[in-house]
Structure formats: structure tokens, C-alpha cells
Amino acid sequence: MSGAKKSVLRDVPRPGNEKSLVVVGGYIGRTVNSCEMFFEGKWFPLPAMNIKRRQHSVVAVSRPDGHRLFVFGGYDGGEATNY
């Protein structure tokens, strides 16, 4: 991970069993690659995805060594993504 991503993640809370919401990509007049987490009444920026996507699938996995999000498929605004 680059230094920029580490500094962004340093300020993001690490929810355990608390509820949080993560928003990944989407369409806000244009297709976006942003990721954000809503936790305890505040929004926290997360590292952006490597490509813009909308109409994609997201799977959340919780493991003892940390939480992971996996994003699959979607549309980047020009064509369908297959990764």
C-alpha cells in the first residue's frame, strides 16, 4: 500500500461488532470510484477503487485478521467491466 493510502486509513475507525455502512462507487451524474464509510454519525473517506464502476456487486468478508470488501463487475461509464 502506498504512503498516501496508509495515511487515509490511519484516521478511519476500525469497527468491531459495531454497525457501519460502506458506499462503493456508483453514479452521481457520472460514474465514480470513490469509497466511503459511515460510522457513528460521520463519513470517512476510504481509498478509491482502481476504476470507476456502477451496477456492480460487493461482498463483505469478516476475518479474525481484518475486514475485506471485494467488488466485482459493473459498468465504468463506457463499457462493462469483467474484473
Residue pairs with C-beta under 8 A, 6 or more apart in sequence:
1 9
5 47
8 45
8 46
8 47
9 46
9 47
11 44
12 37
12 44
12 45
12 46
13 20
13 39
13 40
13 44
15 39
15 67
18 39
18 40
20 37
20 38
20 39
21 37
21 38
21 39
22 35
22 36
22 37
22 38
22 46
22 58
22 60
22 69
23 34
23 35
23 36
23 37
23 38
24 35
24 49
24 56
24 58
24 69
24 71
25 31
25 32
25 33
25 34
25 35
25 49
25 52
25 53
25 54
25 56
25 71
25 74
26 32
26 54
27 54
30 52
30 77
31 52
31 53
31 54
31 75
31 76
31 77
32 52
32 54
33 48
33 49
33 50
33 51
33 52
33 53
34 45
34 48
34 49
35 45
35 46
35 47
35 48
35 49
35 69
36 43
36 44
36 45
36 46
37 43
37 44
37 46
38 44
49 71
51 76
51 81
52 76
52 77
53 71
53 73
53 74
53 75
53 76
53 81
54 74
54 75
54 77
55 73
55 74
55 75
56 71
56 72
56 73
56 74
56 75
56 81
57 71
57 72
57 73
57 74
58 69
58 70
58 71
58 72
59 69
59 70
59 72
60 67
60 68
60 69
61 67
61 68
61 69
61 70
72 83
73 80
73 81
73 82
73 83
74 80
74 81
75 81
